[in-house]
């Protein structure tokens, strides 16, 4: 860890005046996105309560009708801030055309989400539209960019496509209790922003991470237990797309351990749950409440306890991810990754077992 601190201090000393200006823009973007999202939600709340009310059912973690669609404000705030930076400060954006395509893909996926929120879509057309959005994002990558250089181009892009579509769905699957998405996205995007400070992410990906982090924080007061507004598919799907694009940028810069560590809790909970449902021959594509974090609320953990533990875990995973990027030893990086994996398995095990005391408390 002493080595990590020395490396981080060295990076801070080497930051140029241009980089300081970039981070000034990042700080403005973060706070602007938070304020815009909060303000939009204040305006949208009466409309969402009227037209997008979700009534509780057997799979719900809430007990009273609650409006969904708060993701409209999150995505709008993120897009407004990033687009404004692209228009008014183009010299800070390395690839403006590619960033415009990504924002358009995000808007398209948000439209898919709001359609699904209002009138649930069939699984297949929904999946196909997600694939189209992910393909559009992958198409913005330079042709010579590879996750694993020895792989042929088509295999590299196939891996990116599968990973991107899965992450879009993972964020959607895991948005099942109050503040869960906040507990995941804030540490992950903050970690990505720090990678940008260390030069491991391009300016535009760092800007997107900071804007998304700020927008999600602006959403948090409306989603804390007991939630006033849910995120909805209009938010979870495009958030997954933006997160996937940022993580892809990290992977293409050979930060493999960090790319996996940052979203590791989400990946493990969602993947293990999917495999378990497939083994039991359950309709894994159907809505359910058998994720580990949902089982935890049935096992005596309060919603606040679950999201607090997940948030702390994700902060730890972000720290481990940053530490791995500052180490030259492959063995050390593998050991750091194993430490993160063991931490995730420990939390999943706790969530899957009844709490020793207390009563189930859903939010």
C-alpha positions as CSV (number, residue, x, y, z in Angstrom):
1,X,0.0,0.0,0.0
2,X,3.0,2.3,0.6
3,X,4.0,1.8,-3.0
4,X,0.4,2.7,-4.1
5,X,0.5,5.9,-2.1
6,X,3.9,6.9,-3.6
7,X,2.7,6.2,-7.1
8,X,-0.5,8.2,-6.5
9,X,1.5,11.2,-5.1
10,X,3.8,11.0,-8.1
11,X,0.8,11.2,-10.4
12,X,-0.6,14.2,-8.6
13,X,2.8,16.0,-8.9
14,X,2.9,15.3,-12.7
15,X,-0.5,16.6,-13.4
16,X,-0.2,19.4,-16.0
17,X,-2.1,22.7,-16.0
18,X,-4.2,21.3,-18.8
19,X,-5.1,18.3,-16.7
20,X,-6.0,20.5,-13.8
21,X,-8.3,22.4,-16.1
22,X,-9.8,19.1,-17.2
23,X,-10.4,18.1,-13.6
24,X,-11.9,21.4,-12.9
25,X,-14.3,20.7,-15.7
26,X,-14.9,17.3,-14.2
27,X,-15.8,18.8,-10.8
28,X,-18.2,21.2,-12.4
29,X,-19.7,18.4,-14.4
30,X,-20.2,16.3,-11.2
31,X,-22.0,19.0,-9.3
32,X,-24.0,20.3,-12.3
33,X,-25.3,16.8,-13.0
34,X,-26.3,16.3,-9.3
35,X,-28.2,19.7,-9.3
36,X,-29.8,19.1,-12.6
37,X,-31.0,15.6,-11.7
38,X,-32.3,16.8,-8.3
39,X,-34.2,19.7,-9.9
40,X,-35.7,17.6,-12.7
41,X,-37.0,15.0,-10.2
42,X,-38.7,17.8,-8.2
43,X,-40.4,18.8,-11.5
44,X,-41.1,15.3,-12.7
45,X,-42.3,13.8,-9.4
46,X,-46.0,14.8,-9.7
47,X,-46.1,13.5,-13.3
48,X,-44.5,10.2,-12.5
49,X,-46.9,9.7,-9.6
50,X,-49.8,10.2,-12.0
51,X,-48.6,8.3,-15.1
52,X,-45.9,5.8,-13.9
53,X,-47.2,4.4,-10.6
54,X,-46.0,0.9,-9.7
55,X,-48.3,-1.1,-7.4
56,X,-46.7,-3.8,-5.2
57,X,-47.0,-7.5,-6.1
58,X,-45.6,-10.8,-4.9
59,X,-42.1,-10.0,-6.4
60,X,-42.0,-6.4,-5.1
61,X,-39.8,-5.2,-2.3
62,X,-42.1,-2.2,-1.6
63,X,-45.5,-2.3,0.1
64,X,-47.1,1.0,-1.2
65,X,-47.7,2.2,-4.8
66,X,-44.6,4.1,-5.9
67,X,-43.8,6.1,-9.1
68,X,-41.0,4.8,-11.3
69,X,-39.1,6.5,-14.1
70,X,-36.7,8.6,-12.0
71,X,-34.0,7.4,-14.4
72,X,-35.3,10.0,-16.9
73,X,-33.7,12.7,-14.8
74,X,-30.5,10.7,-14.2
75,X,-29.9,10.1,-17.9
76,X,-31.1,13.6,-18.9
77,X,-28.7,15.2,-16.4
78,X,-25.8,13.1,-17.5
79,X,-26.5,13.7,-21.2
80,X,-27.0,17.5,-20.8
81,X,-23.7,17.9,-18.9
82,X,-21.6,15.7,-21.3
83,X,-23.2,17.3,-24.4
84,X,-22.6,20.8,-23.0
85,X,-18.9,20.0,-22.5
86,X,-18.7,18.5,-26.0
87,X,-20.3,21.7,-27.5
88,X,-18.7,24.4,-25.5
89,X,-15.3,22.8,-24.7
90,X,-14.6,20.6,-27.7
91,X,-10.8,20.7,-27.1
92,X,-11.3,18.6,-23.9
93,X,-13.0,15.8,-25.9
94,X,-10.7,13.5,-27.9
95,X,-13.4,11.9,-30.1
96,X,-16.5,14.2,-30.2
97,X,-18.2,12.2,-33.0
98,X,-17.9,8.9,-31.2
99,X,-19.1,10.4,-28.0
100,X,-22.2,11.8,-29.9
101,X,-22.9,8.2,-31.1
102,X,-22.7,6.9,-27.6
103,X,-25.1,9.6,-26.2
104,X,-27.5,8.8,-29.1
105,X,-27.3,5.1,-28.1
106,X,-28.0,5.9,-24.5
107,X,-31.0,8.0,-25.5
108,X,-32.3,5.1,-27.7
109,X,-31.9,2.6,-24.9
110,X,-33.7,5.0,-22.5
111,X,-36.6,5.1,-25.0
112,X,-36.7,1.3,-24.9
113,X,-36.7,1.5,-21.1
114,X,-39.5,4.0,-20.8
115,X,-41.6,1.9,-23.3
116,X,-41.0,-1.1,-21.1
117,X,-41.9,0.8,-17.9
118,X,-45.2,1.9,-19.4
119,X,-46.1,-1.3,-21.2
120,X,-43.8,-4.4,-20.6
121,X,-42.1,-5.6,-23.7
122,X,-41.5,-9.2,-24.7
123,X,-38.1,-10.5,-23.8
124,X,-36.8,-11.1,-27.3
125,X,-37.5,-7.7,-28.9
126,X,-36.2,-6.1,-25.8
127,X,-33.0,-8.1,-26.0
128,X,-32.6,-7.3,-29.7
129,X,-32.9,-3.6,-29.1
130,X,-30.3,-3.8,-26.3
131,X,-27.9,-5.6,-28.7
132,X,-28.4,-2.8,-31.3
133,X,-27.5,-0.2,-28.7
134,X,-24.4,-2.1,-27.6
135,X,-23.3,-2.7,-31.2
136,X,-23.5,1.0,-31.9
137,X,-21.3,1.7,-28.9
138,X,-18.8,-0.9,-29.9
139,X,-18.7,0.5,-33.5
140,X,-17.2,3.7,-32.1
141,X,-14.0,1.9,-31.0
142,X,-10.9,2.2,-33.2
143,X,-10.5,-0.9,-35.4
144,X,-7.0,-1.7,-34.0
145,X,-8.2,-1.6,-30.3
146,X,-8.2,-5.0,-28.7
147,X,-9.0,-6.3,-25.2
148,X,-6.6,-9.3,-25.8
149,X,-4.3,-8.4,-28.6
150,X,-3.7,-12.1,-29.7
151,X,-7.4,-12.6,-30.3
152,X,-8.8,-11.9,-33.8
153,X,-10.9,-8.8,-34.3
154,X,-14.2,-10.6,-34.6
155,X,-13.6,-12.6,-31.3
156,X,-12.5,-9.5,-29.4
157,X,-15.7,-7.6,-30.5
158,X,-17.9,-10.7,-29.7
159,X,-16.5,-10.7,-26.2
160,X,-17.2,-6.9,-25.9
161,X,-20.8,-7.4,-27.2
162,X,-21.6,-10.3,-24.8
163,X,-20.1,-8.4,-21.9
164,X,-21.9,-5.2,-22.8
165,X,-25.3,-6.7,-23.2
166,X,-24.9,-8.7,-20.0
167,X,-23.9,-5.6,-18.0
168,X,-26.9,-3.7,-19.3
169,X,-29.1,-6.4,-18.0
170,X,-27.2,-6.9,-14.8
171,X,-27.7,-3.2,-13.8
172,X,-31.4,-3.7,-14.6
173,X,-31.7,-7.0,-12.6
174,X,-30.0,-5.5,-9.6
175,X,-32.2,-2.5,-9.3
176,X,-34.6,-4.2,-7.0
177,X,-34.5,-2.4,-3.6
178,X,-34.1,1.2,-2.5
179,X,-30.7,2.8,-3.1
180,X,-29.2,-0.4,-4.5
181,X,-28.2,1.2,-7.8
182,X,-26.8,4.2,-5.9
183,X,-24.7,1.9,-3.7
184,X,-23.2,0.3,-6.8
185,X,-22.9,3.1,-9.3
186,X,-21.4,5.8,-7.1
187,X,-18.3,3.8,-5.9
188,X,-17.8,2.4,-9.4
189,X,-18.0,5.7,-11.2
190,X,-15.8,7.4,-8.5
191,X,-13.3,4.7,-9.1
192,X,-13.4,5.2,-12.8
193,X,-12.8,8.9,-12.3
194,X,-9.7,8.2,-10.2
195,X,-8.4,6.0,-13.1
196,X,-9.0,9.0,-15.3
197,X,-6.8,11.1,-13.0
198,X,-4.1,8.4,-13.3
199,X,-4.3,8.6,-17.1
200,X,-5.9,5.2,-17.5
201,X,-9.1,6.6,-19.1
202,X,-9.6,9.1,-21.9
203,X,-11.0,12.5,-21.0
204,X,-14.5,11.8,-22.3
205,X,-14.9,8.5,-20.3
206,X,-13.7,10.3,-17.2
207,X,-16.3,13.1,-17.9
208,X,-19.1,10.6,-18.4
209,X,-18.1,8.8,-15.1
210,X,-18.2,12.0,-13.1
211,X,-21.4,13.2,-14.7
212,X,-23.1,9.9,-14.1
213,X,-21.8,9.8,-10.5
214,X,-23.2,13.2,-9.8
215,X,-26.6,12.5,-11.4
216,X,-27.0,9.3,-9.4
217,X,-26.2,11.2,-6.2
218,X,-28.8,13.8,-7.2
219,X,-31.3,10.9,-7.5
220,X,-30.3,9.3,-4.1
221,X,-32.5,11.5,-1.8
222,X,-35.6,10.4,-3.8
223,X,-34.7,6.7,-3.6
224,X,-33.6,6.3,0.0
225,X,-35.8,4.0,2.1
226,X,-38.7,4.2,1.8
227,X,-38.3,5.3,-1.8
228,X,-40.4,8.2,-3.2
229,X,-39.4,7.3,-6.8
230,X,-37.9,4.2,-8.4
231,X,-35.3,4.4,-11.2
232,X,-37.2,2.3,-13.7
233,X,-35.8,0.6,-16.8
234,X,-35.5,4.1,-18.4
235,X,-32.6,4.6,-16.0
236,X,-31.1,1.2,-15.3
237,X,-30.7,0.1,-19.0
238,X,-28.8,3.2,-20.2
239,X,-26.8,3.4,-17.0
240,X,-25.6,-0.1,-17.7
241,X,-24.7,1.0,-21.2
242,X,-22.7,4.0,-20.0
243,X,-21.0,1.9,-17.3
244,X,-20.1,-0.8,-19.8
245,X,-18.6,1.7,-22.2
246,X,-16.4,3.2,-19.4
247,X,-15.3,-0.3,-18.2
248,X,-14.5,-1.2,-21.8
249,X,-12.2,1.8,-22.1
250,X,-10.4,0.5,-18.9
251,X,-10.2,-3.0,-20.3
252,X,-8.7,-1.8,-23.6
253,X,-5.9,-0.1,-21.5
254,X,-4.9,-3.5,-20.0
255,X,-6.5,-2.9,-16.6
256,X,-8.1,-6.3,-16.6
257,X,-8.2,-6.9,-12.8
258,X,-9.7,-3.4,-12.2
259,X,-12.2,-3.8,-15.0
260,X,-13.6,-6.9,-13.2
261,X,-13.1,-5.7,-9.6
262,X,-15.2,-2.5,-9.9
263,X,-18.5,-4.2,-10.9
264,X,-17.6,-7.6,-9.2
265,X,-20.5,-7.7,-6.7
266,X,-23.1,-7.0,-9.3
267,X,-21.6,-9.5,-11.7
268,X,-21.4,-12.3,-9.1
269,X,-24.8,-11.8,-7.6
270,X,-26.6,-11.6,-11.0
271,X,-24.6,-14.4,-12.6
272,X,-24.9,-16.8,-9.7
273,X,-28.6,-16.1,-9.5
274,X,-29.1,-16.7,-13.2
275,X,-27.2,-20.0,-13.1
276,X,-29.1,-21.2,-10.1
277,X,-32.4,-20.5,-11.8
278,X,-31.3,-22.3,-14.9
279,X,-30.1,-25.3,-13.0
280,X,-33.5,-25.4,-11.3
281,X,-35.2,-25.1,-14.7
282,X,-36.9,-21.9,-13.7
283,X,-37.9,-19.3,-16.3
284,X,-34.7,-17.2,-15.7
285,X,-36.0,-14.5,-18.1
286,X,-39.0,-13.9,-16.0
287,X,-39.2,-11.3,-13.1
288,X,-38.3,-12.7,-9.7
289,X,-36.9,-11.7,-6.3
290,X,-34.3,-14.4,-5.8
291,X,-31.1,-12.3,-6.1
292,X,-28.9,-12.5,-3.0
293,X,-29.6,-8.9,-2.0
294,X,-33.4,-9.6,-2.2
295,X,-33.0,-12.8,-0.3
296,X,-31.2,-10.9,2.4
297,X,-34.3,-8.7,3.1
298,X,-36.2,-12.0,3.5
299,X,-33.6,-13.3,5.8
300,X,-33.9,-10.5,8.4
301,X,-31.6,-7.8,7.0
302,X,-33.1,-4.3,6.7
303,X,-32.8,-2.5,3.3
304,X,-30.5,0.1,4.9
305,X,-28.2,-2.7,6.1
306,X,-28.1,-4.4,2.8
307,X,-27.3,-1.3,0.7
308,X,-24.9,-0.1,3.4
309,X,-23.0,-3.4,3.2
310,X,-23.0,-3.4,-0.6
311,X,-21.8,0.2,-0.6
312,X,-18.9,-0.5,1.8
313,X,-18.0,-3.6,-0.3
314,X,-18.0,-1.6,-3.5
315,X,-15.8,1.1,-1.9
316,X,-13.4,-1.7,-0.9
317,X,-13.4,-3.2,-4.4
318,X,-12.7,0.3,-5.9
319,X,-9.7,0.7,-3.6
320,X,-8.4,-2.8,-4.6
321,X,-8.9,-1.9,-8.3
322,X,-6.9,1.3,-7.9
323,X,-4.2,-0.6,-6.0
324,X,-4.0,-3.3,-8.7
325,X,-3.3,-0.6,-11.3
326,X,-0.3,0.7,-9.3
327,X,1.4,-2.7,-9.1
328,X,3.8,-4.2,-11.7
329,X,3.7,-7.7,-10.3
330,X,1.2,-10.1,-12.0
331,X,1.2,-12.2,-8.8
332,X,0.3,-9.2,-6.6
333,X,-2.5,-8.2,-9.0
334,X,-3.9,-11.7,-9.0
335,X,-3.8,-11.8,-5.2
336,X,-5.6,-8.4,-5.0
337,X,-8.3,-9.8,-7.3
338,X,-8.7,-12.9,-5.2
339,X,-9.1,-10.7,-2.1
340,X,-11.9,-8.8,-3.8
341,X,-13.5,-12.1,-5.0
342,X,-13.4,-13.6,-1.5
343,X,-15.0,-10.4,-0.1
344,X,-17.8,-10.7,-2.5
345,X,-18.4,-14.4,-1.8
346,X,-18.4,-13.6,1.9
347,X,-21.2,-11.0,1.5
348,X,-23.2,-13.2,-0.8
349,X,-22.9,-16.0,1.8
350,X,-24.1,-13.7,4.6
351,X,-27.1,-12.5,2.5
352,X,-28.1,-16.1,1.7
353,X,-28.4,-17.1,5.4
354,X,-31.0,-16.0,8.0
355,X,-29.7,-13.2,10.2
356,X,-29.2,-14.4,13.8
357,X,-31.6,-11.8,15.1
358,X,-34.0,-9.2,13.8
359,X,-37.1,-9.3,11.6
360,X,-37.3,-9.0,7.9
361,X,-37.7,-5.4,6.9
362,X,-38.4,-4.5,3.3
363,X,-38.2,-1.0,1.9
